[in-house]
Amino acid sequence: MSDDPRWQEVISLFERLRAPEGAPADKSFVGGFQQLIATLEAIAADRAVASAERATAQKILAQMTSAIRAHTPELVRKAAEMAGDAALSPEIRADMRRLLGDITERMPAASDKVQ
């Protein structure tokens, strides 16, 4: 990789976001994950960056997208379960309702699906 400091940021974020198996994702994880995506998107779009490096950033983003899409049904199921779980704090339930609202807002209408 080049001397572009954003690659060091990507590496640092990957290391910081790595958690033990089964560890819950907290707000710092979510913020770090969003920062990781934004940094990779910036590298991928920067025409001043070598094409091989832009391609690497795009490949990482594509792999992340694929993994996220593969787990989306389970995420939605778990978020819905947590949104209605009276044993969880009101803040967590509200966070899950907001997440479900965000997901619903971003989903294309079923009628838009190509047959």
N, C-alpha and C positions, 0 to 999 in steps of 0.2 A: 504494500500500500504506500501511498504517497505520504508526504509530510503534513497533509491536511489534518488539522487537529480534530476534525469531526470524526475521523476514523478512531482516534483514541477515545473520544467520547462514546462511540458505539461500543467499543470493547469494554470500557468501564461500565456502561449501562448493562451490557450482557452479564458481566460479572456480578454487578450489584443486584440484578433482578433474579439471579439464580437462587432458588430457595430449596430447602429440603423437601422431599416428596411429601405431599399432603399438607404442606404449610398453606394457610389461608392467604389469599391475596388481599393486602391492605391498601389504603389510599396511597402510600408511598410507592407501592408496586405499580398501581394504575398510573400514577403520574410519571414514573420512570418509563413505563411501557409506552405511554403517549409521547414522551420525549424521544425515545428510541425510534419510533416510527417517524416522527417529524425530522429527526436528524438524517435518517436513511432517505426519506423523500427529498430532503434538501440536497443531499449528495447526488441522488439520481437525476435531479432536475438541473443541476449546475453545469452549464456548458463549458465552464472554465476547468472542470474536472476531466481527467483523462477518460476516454470512452470505456476503457476496460473497468475502471473504478465505478463509473455510472452503471455499467452493466452488472457489476457485483452487487451494488446497492439494490438495483431492481430485482435481481435474483433473490436476495435475502427477503425483500418485501413480498415477492411472489410466494416464496415458501411459507412465510408467516401467514399470508392471506389464505393459502391452502389449508394450513393447520387450523386456523380460526374457523374457516367454513366447515371443516370436518367436525368440529366440536360445537357448533352453534346450536343444534337441536338439544344437546345435553345442557348447554348454558341456559337456554330459554326454559327448559323443564326445571332446572335447579332454581333459577331466579323466581319462577312462578311459585314453586314450593316454599322458598324462603319468604316471599312477599306475604304469604298467608300463614306463616308459622308464628303463632301467638307466643311461643317460647323465646323468640328472638326479640331484641330491643326494637322499639318503635323506629329508631334511626335506621337500623339495618333493613327493616321492612320497607321503610320509605325509600331507601336507596335502591332496593330491588324493584319497587314499583316504578321509580324513575328510569331504571335500566330497561325494564319491559316497555315503558313508554317510548324510550329512544329507539329500541329495536323495532317496535311497531311502526314508528314514524319513518324509519329508513327502509322498511320492507316494501317491495313493489306490491301493488294490489294483485290479487289472484287473477283478476281479469286481464292484467297486463302480461301474464305468463304466455310465452309463445307455445302454441300447441304443435 
